[in-house]
Amino acid sequence: MEPVRYSGARDIAALLIATIACPLAVFGGANLGCVGQGFNSDCAMTAVVISPILLLLGGGAAGLVTRGWTGLMVVLIGVLLGMILILFLSFGVGRPVPLDPISAVLASIWFSGPVTIGYGMGRVVSRLFETRDHGDHPSH
């Protein structure tokens, strides 16, 4: 009997990846975009480009770890948890993020889009490797 490859632990790992990807995209994207430049309008534009890439990578990693509609739901919950984590971290560093319902919805769409696309790309890559014959099975 073949062991179950996808367990709750993989869903938890995907949840953690998605949760960490959001603050990493905000704080890491800003830091990567401003390396050697200082914080100015040019680095802000670079951070806007880097942040979605980090979110795509986070979604892709989550897509490699888990699968299916349940996995997608877990990843989207991770994005919401990541948004909450951004809020708490911003208060922790002394630069609170303004909180209003419209901004929250727009930010959630902004963050969940690249993560969802990354999740889909990760699932495609994972599926391609799952369907490959690794030479483990004898030919019929």
C-alpha atoms as an extended CHARMM CRD file, in Angstrom:
* protein
*
       140  EXT
         1         1  MET       CA              0.0000000000        0.0000000000        0.0000000000  PROA      1               0.0000000000
         2         2  GLU       CA              1.3270000000        3.4120000000       -0.9700000000  PROA      2               0.0000000000
         3         3  PRO       CA              1.7320000000        5.8610000000        1.9540000000  PROA      3               0.0000000000
         4         4  VAL       CA             -0.3170000000        9.0610000000        2.0080000000  PROA      4               0.0000000000
         5         5  ARG       CA              1.9140000000       11.8200000000        0.6780000000  PROA      5               0.0000000000
         6         6  TYR       CA             -0.2490000000       14.7930000000        1.5540000000  PROA      6               0.0000000000
         7         7  SER       CA             -0.9780000000       15.2370000000        5.1960000000  PROA      7               0.0000000000
         8         8  GLY       CA             -2.0050000000       17.9540000000        7.5980000000  PROA      8               0.0000000000
         9         9  ALA       CA              1.6620000000       18.7290000000        8.1700000000  PROA      9               0.0000000000
        10        10  ARG       CA              2.0160000000       19.7610000000        4.5290000000  PROA      10              0.0000000000
        11        11  ASP       CA             -1.0250000000       22.0230000000        4.8440000000  PROA      11              0.0000000000
        12        12  ILE       CA              0.4680000000       23.6060000000        7.9730000000  PROA      12              0.0000000000
        13        13  ALA       CA              3.7670000000       24.1230000000        6.1280000000  PROA      13              0.0000000000
        14        14  ALA       CA              1.8940000000       25.8190000000        3.2440000000  PROA      14              0.0000000000
        15        15  LEU       CA             -0.0020000000       27.9750000000        5.7610000000  PROA      15              0.0000000000
        16        16  LEU       CA              3.2760000000       29.0820000000        7.3560000000  PROA      16              0.0000000000
        17        17  ILE       CA              4.8890000000       29.7790000000        3.9790000000  PROA      17              0.0000000000
        18        18  ALA       CA              1.9620000000       31.9580000000        2.8730000000  PROA      18              0.0000000000
        19        19  THR       CA              1.7980000000       33.7110000000        6.2390000000  PROA      19              0.0000000000
        20        20  ILE       CA              5.5120000000       34.5570000000        6.2020000000  PROA      20              0.0000000000
        21        21  ALA       CA              5.5210000000       35.5510000000        2.5050000000  PROA      21              0.0000000000
        22        22  CYS       CA              3.2960000000       38.5870000000        3.1350000000  PROA      22              0.0000000000
        23        23  PRO       CA              5.4420000000       40.4390000000        5.6930000000  PROA      23              0.0000000000
        24        24  LEU       CA              8.5520000000       39.3250000000        3.8160000000  PROA      24              0.0000000000
        25        25  ALA       CA              7.1840000000       40.9490000000        0.6610000000  PROA      25              0.0000000000
        26        26  VAL       CA              6.4320000000       44.1900000000        2.5080000000  PROA      26              0.0000000000
        27        27  PHE       CA              9.5240000000       44.5550000000        4.6470000000  PROA      27              0.0000000000
        28        28  GLY       CA             11.9040000000       42.4890000000        2.5190000000  PROA      28              0.0000000000
        29        29  GLY       CA             10.6930000000       44.0870000000       -0.7060000000  PROA      29              0.0000000000
        30        30  ALA       CA             11.2560000000       47.5550000000        0.6970000000  PROA      30              0.0000000000
        31        31  ASN       CA             14.7030000000       46.6220000000        1.9700000000  PROA      31              0.0000000000
        32        32  LEU       CA             15.7660000000       44.8810000000       -1.2530000000  PROA      32              0.0000000000
        33        33  GLY       CA             14.4200000000       47.7310000000       -3.3520000000  PROA      33              0.0000000000
        34        34  CYS       CA             16.3850000000       50.3090000000       -1.4090000000  PROA      34              0.0000000000
        35        35  VAL       CA             19.7440000000       48.5760000000       -1.0370000000  PROA      35              0.0000000000
        36        36  GLY       CA             22.4050000000       51.1780000000       -1.6620000000  PROA      36              0.0000000000
        37        37  GLN       CA             19.8710000000       53.8770000000       -2.6010000000  PROA      37              0.0000000000
        38        38  GLY       CA             18.3730000000       55.0060000000        0.6680000000  PROA      38              0.0000000000
        39        39  PHE       CA             14.6210000000       55.3370000000        0.9690000000  PROA      39              0.0000000000
        40        40  ASN       CA             13.3200000000       57.5490000000       -1.8450000000  PROA      40              0.0000000000
        41        41  SER       CA             10.7590000000       57.4390000000       -4.6520000000  PROA      41              0.0000000000
        42        42  ASP       CA             13.0220000000       55.3450000000       -6.9190000000  PROA      42              0.0000000000
        43        43  CYS       CA             13.4430000000       52.6310000000       -4.3080000000  PROA      43              0.0000000000
        44        44  ALA       CA              9.7090000000       52.6730000000       -3.5980000000  PROA      44              0.0000000000
        45        45  MET       CA              9.0430000000       51.8310000000       -7.2570000000  PROA      45              0.0000000000
        46        46  THR       CA             11.6410000000       49.0590000000       -7.1260000000  PROA      46              0.0000000000
        47        47  ALA       CA              9.9700000000       47.6690000000       -3.9900000000  PROA      47              0.0000000000
        48        48  VAL       CA              6.6210000000       47.6420000000       -5.8070000000  PROA      48              0.0000000000
        49        49  VAL       CA              8.2270000000       45.3970000000       -8.4390000000  PROA      49              0.0000000000
        50        50  ILE       CA             10.0780000000       43.1510000000       -5.9660000000  PROA      50              0.0000000000
        51        51  SER       CA              7.1630000000       42.5460000000       -3.5780000000  PROA      51              0.0000000000
        52        52  PRO       CA              4.9110000000       40.7150000000       -6.0860000000  PROA      52              0.0000000000
        53        53  ILE       CA              7.8750000000       38.5630000000       -7.1170000000  PROA      53              0.0000000000
        54        54  LEU       CA              8.4030000000       37.5630000000       -3.4900000000  PROA      54              0.0000000000
        55        55  LEU       CA              4.6780000000       36.8030000000       -3.2000000000  PROA      55              0.0000000000
        56        56  LEU       CA              4.8090000000       34.6840000000       -6.3790000000  PROA      56              0.0000000000
        57        57  LEU       CA              7.7470000000       32.7370000000       -4.9620000000  PROA      57              0.0000000000
        58        58  GLY       CA              5.9350000000       32.2260000000       -1.6560000000  PROA      58              0.0000000000
        59        59  GLY       CA              2.8090000000       31.0080000000       -3.4500000000  PROA      59              0.0000000000
        60        60  GLY       CA              4.9090000000       28.7290000000       -5.6390000000  PROA      60              0.0000000000
        61        61  ALA       CA              6.6240000000       27.2110000000       -2.6060000000  PROA      61              0.0000000000
        62        62  ALA       CA              3.2430000000       26.6440000000       -0.9700000000  PROA      62              0.0000000000
        63        63  GLY       CA              1.9740000000       25.0480000000       -4.1910000000  PROA      63              0.0000000000
        64        64  LEU       CA              4.8890000000       22.6240000000       -4.1480000000  PROA      64              0.0000000000
        65        65  VAL       CA              4.1450000000       21.6560000000       -0.5570000000  PROA      65              0.0000000000
        66        66  THR       CA              0.3850000000       21.0970000000       -0.6630000000  PROA      66              0.0000000000
        67        67  ARG       CA             -2.2830000000       20.4990000000       -3.2890000000  PROA      67              0.0000000000
        68        68  GLY       CA             -5.9350000000       20.7710000000       -4.2010000000  PROA      68              0.0000000000
        69        69  TRP       CA             -8.7290000000       23.1010000000       -3.2000000000  PROA      69              0.0000000000
        70        70  THR       CA             -7.9840000000       22.4980000000        0.4580000000  PROA      70              0.0000000000
        71        71  GLY       CA             -4.3940000000       23.5660000000       -0.1250000000  PROA      71              0.0000000000
        72        72  LEU       CA             -5.5350000000       26.7000000000       -1.9330000000  PROA      72              0.0000000000
        73        73  MET       CA             -7.8980000000       27.5330000000        0.9290000000  PROA      73              0.0000000000
        74        74  VAL       CA             -5.0780000000       27.0100000000        3.4380000000  PROA      74              0.0000000000
        75        75  VAL       CA             -2.8060000000       29.3030000000        1.4080000000  PROA      75              0.0000000000
        76        76  LEU       CA             -5.4670000000       32.0400000000        1.2220000000  PROA      76              0.0000000000
        77        77  ILE       CA             -5.9970000000       31.7670000000        4.9860000000  PROA      77              0.0000000000
        78        78  GLY       CA             -2.2220000000       32.1050000000        5.2920000000  PROA      78              0.0000000000
        79        79  VAL       CA             -2.3760000000       35.3250000000        3.2650000000  PROA      79              0.0000000000
        80        80  LEU       CA             -5.0250000000       36.7260000000        5.6270000000  PROA      80              0.0000000000
        81        81  LEU       CA             -2.8960000000       35.7370000000        8.6210000000  PROA      81              0.0000000000
        82        82  GLY       CA              0.0910000000       37.3610000000        6.9160000000  PROA      82              0.0000000000
        83        83  MET       CA             -1.8820000000       40.5700000000        6.4980000000  PROA      83              0.0000000000
        84        84  ILE       CA             -2.6590000000       40.5510000000       10.2190000000  PROA      84              0.0000000000
        85        85  LEU       CA              1.0130000000       39.8600000000       10.9310000000  PROA      85              0.0000000000
        86        86  ILE       CA              1.9780000000       42.8900000000        8.8190000000  PROA      86              0.0000000000
        87        87  LEU       CA             -0.3410000000       45.0030000000       10.9360000000  PROA      87              0.0000000000
        88        88  PHE       CA              1.2190000000       43.8280000000       14.1980000000  PROA      88              0.0000000000
        89        89  LEU       CA              4.7780000000       44.1170000000       12.8740000000  PROA      89              0.0000000000
        90        90  SER       CA              4.1300000000       47.6590000000       11.6520000000  PROA      90              0.0000000000
        91        91  PHE       CA              3.0100000000       48.6360000000       15.1410000000  PROA      91              0.0000000000
        92        92  GLY       CA              6.0790000000       46.8830000000       16.5560000000  PROA      92              0.0000000000
        93        93  VAL       CA              8.5010000000       48.9070000000       14.4370000000  PROA      93              0.0000000000
        94        94  GLY       CA              6.6860000000       52.1530000000       15.2170000000  PROA      94              0.0000000000
        95        95  ARG       CA              5.2550000000       52.7570000000       11.7420000000  PROA      95              0.0000000000
        96        96  PRO       CA              1.6030000000       51.7030000000       12.0800000000  PROA      96              0.0000000000
        97        97  VAL       CA             -0.3260000000       50.8900000000        8.9380000000  PROA      97              0.0000000000
        98        98  PRO       CA             -3.5840000000       52.8380000000        8.6480000000  PROA      98              0.0000000000
        99        99  LEU       CA             -6.4720000000       50.4610000000        9.0830000000  PROA      99              0.0000000000
       100       100  ASP       CA             -9.7480000000       50.9740000000        7.2780000000  PROA      100             0.0000000000
       101       101  PRO       CA            -12.0110000000       48.4460000000        5.5510000000  PROA      101             0.0000000000
       102       102  ILE       CA            -11.3950000000       49.6740000000        2.0000000000  PROA      102             0.0000000000
       103       103  SER       CA             -7.6050000000       49.5870000000        2.3900000000  PROA      103             0.0000000000
       104       104  ALA       CA             -7.8380000000       46.1340000000        3.9710000000  PROA      104             0.0000000000
       105       105  VAL       CA             -9.8250000000       44.7550000000        1.0200000000  PROA      105             0.0000000000
       106       106  LEU       CA             -7.5160000000       46.3490000000       -1.5520000000  PROA      106             0.0000000000
       107       107  ALA       CA             -4.3960000000       45.0890000000        0.2400000000  PROA      107             0.0000000000
       108       108  SER       CA             -5.8800000000       41.6020000000        0.5330000000  PROA      108             0.0000000000
       109       109  ILE       CA             -6.5520000000       41.5450000000       -3.2260000000  PROA      109             0.0000000000
       110       110  TRP       CA             -3.0710000000       42.9350000000       -3.9250000000  PROA      110             0.0000000000
       111       111  PHE       CA             -1.4130000000       40.2090000000       -1.8460000000  PROA      111             0.0000000000
       112       112  SER       CA             -3.6770000000       37.2430000000       -2.6280000000  PROA      112             0.0000000000
       113       113  GLY       CA             -3.4050000000       37.6620000000       -6.4110000000  PROA      113             0.0000000000
       114       114  PRO       CA              0.3310000000       36.9480000000       -6.7870000000  PROA      114             0.0000000000
       115       115  VAL       CA              0.2290000000       34.2610000000       -4.0840000000  PROA      115             0.0000000000
       116       116  THR       CA             -2.6410000000       32.4830000000       -5.8560000000  PROA      116             0.0000000000
       117       117  ILE       CA             -0.8900000000       32.7030000000       -9.2320000000  PROA      117             0.0000000000
       118       118  GLY       CA              2.3060000000       31.3980000000       -7.5920000000  PROA      118             0.0000000000
       119       119  TYR       CA              0.3300000000       28.5690000000       -6.0000000000  PROA      119             0.0000000000
       120       120  GLY       CA             -1.0240000000       27.5900000000       -9.4230000000  PROA      120             0.0000000000
       121       121  MET       CA              2.4600000000       27.6660000000      -10.9460000000  PROA      121             0.0000000000
       122       122  GLY       CA              3.7930000000       25.5620000000       -8.0840000000  PROA      122             0.0000000000
       123       123  ARG       CA              1.0110000000       23.0330000000       -8.6100000000  PROA      123             0.0000000000
       124       124  VAL       CA              1.7680000000       22.8510000000      -12.3450000000  PROA      124             0.0000000000
       125       125  VAL       CA              5.4550000000       22.2140000000      -11.6640000000  PROA      125             0.0000000000
       126       126  SER       CA              4.6100000000       19.6540000000       -9.0000000000  PROA      126             0.0000000000
       127       127  ARG       CA              2.1430000000       17.9140000000      -11.3030000000  PROA      127             0.0000000000
       128       128  LEU       CA              4.6840000000       17.7710000000      -14.1230000000  PROA      128             0.0000000000
       129       129  PHE       CA              7.1850000000       16.0330000000      -11.8540000000  PROA      129             0.0000000000
       130       130  GLU       CA              4.5260000000       13.6820000000      -10.4530000000  PROA      130             0.0000000000
       131       131  THR       CA              3.5570000000       12.4700000000      -13.9250000000  PROA      131             0.0000000000
       132       132  ARG       CA              7.1250000000       11.7670000000      -15.0230000000  PROA      132             0.0000000000
       133       133  ASP       CA              8.1450000000        8.1390000000      -15.0650000000  PROA      133             0.0000000000
       134       134  HSD       CA             11.2530000000        7.9270000000      -12.9100000000  PROA      134             0.0000000000
       135       135  GLY       CA             12.1460000000        4.4740000000      -14.1630000000  PROA      135             0.0000000000
       136       136  ASP       CA             10.9390000000        2.8830000000      -10.9220000000  PROA      136             0.0000000000
       137       137  HSD       CA              8.2090000000        0.8720000000      -12.6120000000  PROA      137             0.0000000000
       138       138  PRO       CA              8.8520000000       -1.9770000000      -15.0540000000  PROA      138             0.0000000000
       139       139  SER       CA              7.5390000000       -1.4900000000      -18.5890000000  PROA      139             0.0000000000
       140       140  HSD       CA              4.3280000000       -3.2710000000      -19.4430000000  PROA      140             0.0000000000
